Amino acid sequence: MENQADVKPTSRKAVGLVLVVFVLGILLGALATYIAGERVWARGEGRGKGRVRLQEQLTRELALSAEQQKQLATVLEETKKKYETLYEPVRAQAEQVRQQGRENIRAILSAEQRVKFEEILQRIDEERKKRNGR
């Protein structure tokens, strides 16, 4: 059986590279979700800016009447609710995948590395809460 002293430096580099790629994947996934939420879904109180901008743009460029503006607001609100319903299961699944990935990373880390990893995760989670308003 090999002990840590017997592990080749190239093996350590490979594990480190896999870890870096995995963390980058998590970060890029979070960024893509944020961008999609801002530009496409425009959901949530803090993120409704996109919906408001769209409503203002359509009102201005299409010269909507007051009645049309009310109807547009209703359509946009109903669409937002449908998107939220549609993506709720996906968000739950994404959270499960995220947590499993974190567990897999913890399994390859030393005790010292796990402490630092938890600090990193705390920062990532705080940023996600700020972005998502959750």
C-alpha positions in Angstrom: 0.0 0.0 0.0 1.3 3.4 -0.9 1.6 6.2 1.7 1.6 9.9 0.9 5.4 10.0 0.7 5.3 7.5 -2.1 2.9 9.5 -4.2 4.6 10.9 -7.3 4.7 14.7 -7.8 3.0 14.2 -11.1 0.1 12.5 -9.4 -0.2 15.4 -7.0 -0.2 17.8 -9.9 -2.9 15.8 -11.7 -5.1 15.8 -8.6 -4.5 19.5 -8.1 -5.3 20.2 -11.8 -8.5 18.2 -11.5 -9.5 20.2 -8.4 -8.8 23.5 -10.1 -10.8 22.5 -13.2 -13.7 21.4 -11.0 -13.7 24.6 -8.9 -13.6 26.6 -12.1 -16.5 24.6 -13.4 -18.5 25.5 -10.3 -17.6 29.1 -10.7 -18.4 29.3 -14.4 -21.7 27.5 -13.8 -22.6 30.0 -11.1 -21.7 32.8 -13.5 -23.7 31.4 -16.3 -26.7 31.0 -14.0 -26.4 34.6 -12.9 -26.1 35.9 -16.5 -29.1 33.8 -17.6 -31.1 35.0 -14.6 -30.3 38.6 -15.3 -30.8 38.5 -19.1 -33.4 35.8 -19.7 -35.4 34.9 -16.6 -35.4 38.3 -14.9 -36.8 36.8 -11.7 -36.8 37.9 -8.1 -37.2 41.2 -6.5 -33.5 42.3 -7.0 -33.3 40.7 -10.4 -36.5 42.1 -11.9 -34.5 45.0 -13.4 -34.4 43.2 -16.7 -38.1 42.8 -16.8 -38.6 46.5 -15.9 -36.1 47.5 -18.6 -37.9 45.4 -21.1 -41.2 46.9 -20.2 -39.8 50.4 -20.5 -38.2 49.6 -23.8 -41.3 48.1 -25.3 -43.5 51.0 -24.0 -41.1 53.5 -25.5 -40.3 51.8 -28.8 -43.9 50.6 -29.5 -45.6 53.7 -28.1 -47.9 51.5 -25.9 -51.0 53.0 -24.5 -51.7 53.1 -20.8 -54.0 50.0 -21.2 -51.4 48.2 -23.2 -48.8 48.9 -20.6 -51.0 47.4 -17.9 -51.6 44.3 -20.1 -47.8 44.0 -20.8 -47.1 44.2 -17.1 -49.5 41.3 -16.5 -48.0 39.2 -19.3 -44.5 39.8 -18.0 -45.5 38.9 -14.4 -47.3 35.7 -15.5 -44.3 34.7 -17.6 -42.0 35.3 -14.7 -44.1 33.0 -12.5 -44.1 30.3 -15.2 -40.3 30.5 -15.5 -39.9 30.2 -11.7 -42.1 27.1 -11.7 -40.2 25.6 -14.6 -36.8 26.2 -13.1 -37.4 25.3 -9.5 -36.8 21.6 -10.0 -33.6 22.4 -11.9 -32.3 24.6 -9.1 -32.9 21.8 -6.6 -31.1 19.3 -8.8 -28.2 21.8 -9.3 -27.9 22.2 -5.6 -27.7 18.4 -5.1 -25.0 18.2 -7.8 -23.1 21.1 -6.2 -23.2 19.4 -2.8 -22.0 16.1 -4.1 -19.2 17.8 -5.9 -18.2 19.5 -2.7 -18.2 16.2 -0.9 -16.0 14.6 -3.6 -13.5 17.5 -3.3 -13.5 17.2 0.5 -12.6 13.5 0.1 -9.4 14.2 -1.7 -8.2 17.0 0.6 -6.1 16.9 3.7 -7.5 18.2 7.0 -5.7 21.6 6.5 -7.0 21.9 3.0 -10.5 21.1 4.0 -10.5 24.0 6.5 -9.4 26.4 3.7 -11.9 24.8 1.3 -14.7 25.5 3.7 -13.6 29.1 4.0 -13.6 29.4 0.2 -17.1 27.8 0.0 -18.4 30.2 2.6 -17.3 33.1 0.4 -18.8 31.5 -2.7 -22.1 30.9 -1.0 -22.2 34.4 0.4 -21.7 35.8 -3.1 -24.3 33.5 -4.6 -26.8 34.7 -1.9 -26.1 38.4 -2.8 -26.5 37.7 -6.5 -29.7 35.7 -6.1 -31.3 37.6 -3.3 -31.8 34.3 -1.4 
